[in-house]
């Protein structure tokens, strides 16, 4: 049995952080494995997994308990929730994302005092402030962690001599069906149909700004960094084809692009905090104003562009963005949501996990035993998994079968696409661990 099993959802968002936790826990002598919740072929592997402690990317209530804990692994008493979504607009955090039902009994990692106080108000006793692990990578000990601008831009054919703007998209509602919007509407304290309309109209205006800026001259690159759940449609891909200096890129973490770009553009993403901690010019694009209860409190006084003219002015005079924040500092507001004390968050989280492993203090009490459930379509996925492993190994029989069967060929292509999008490969893991080997001693000094 493993000591710790770390579940993760979005590869690009979580890869560095979960590998950092894995590295530190292995250094301390524990056995650790990672498991992606989004990759369908993984469900056959879950039959062979078990651990003393489970680290989750989210844990809101009975639904997650059944689907991602009991059905997958059986009931567990030691659950540490990394809570990858912690900053909310208005009161929505109280209603949607605050742990309820059985989730209240778990341990919840909190980035700052606001999150901890909110959870405790709602009955979560173990809401523990550690800071945000993803911000560790922006601290001095991790200097040089990310690829240089020259190396990164060369990989995508981007001219590093031009001023580069990175737009951190949060248009996750694009492409949602009416049925999905209705389902979300029952869970939120705002009208999801209105927000969908706001998303579509704002996105279209912002893209028109990008098009106008690029058509006026040859001075800028624009990197469009889509949200992990965003539908990439013809509007963005068509503009990328039309203007060679507009790039839609999902690869690498948001922090990688923030650290190598000149101006950070935002609409509604909490990744603006990462720009803040990286010391980058951070401009919010708001062609359509938000209702007061929709705004993030910590960004209520942020530098905003409501027209193309103001957008053009700020990106061509980015010192004005820095001057704006000198006159309207965000430190106090951001400090409510993000603890930024001495040391590293990954050390504090691993200290907590270690305490959980060696004590019953943090165990979930009065939990009914539950056996894991056999995964849906188990036999089908086992066969598909076997075929896909042989396909990757270039087995002549499987390759020949793909030549004859379009259905099998398309299935293997989708498996490959899904694996690339969701799974941290051995190569990627080794690359991160090698980098950690080089800097670890100075981190724990």
ABEGO torsion letter per residue (X at the ends): XBABBBBBABAAAAAAAAAAAAAAAAAAGBBBBBBBAABAAAAAAAAABBBABBBBABBAEAAAAAAAAAAAAEBBABBBBAGABABBBEAAAAAAABBBEAAAABBBBBABAAAAAAAAAAGBABBBBAEBAAAAAABAAABGABBBAAAAAAAAGBBAABBBBBBBBABAABGBBAAAAAAAAAABABBAAAAAAAAAAAAAAAAAAAAAAAAABAABBBBBBBBAABBBBAAAAAAAAABAABBBBABEBAAAAAAABABBBBAABAAAAAAAAAGBBBBBBBABBBBAAABBAAAAABBBBABAAAAAAAAABAAAAAAAAAABBAAAAAAAABBBBBEBAAAAAAAAAAAAAABAAABBBGBBBBBBBBBBGAAAAAAAAAAAAAAAAGBAAAAAAAAABAAAAAAAAAAAAAAAAABBBAAAAAAAAAAAAAAAAAAAX
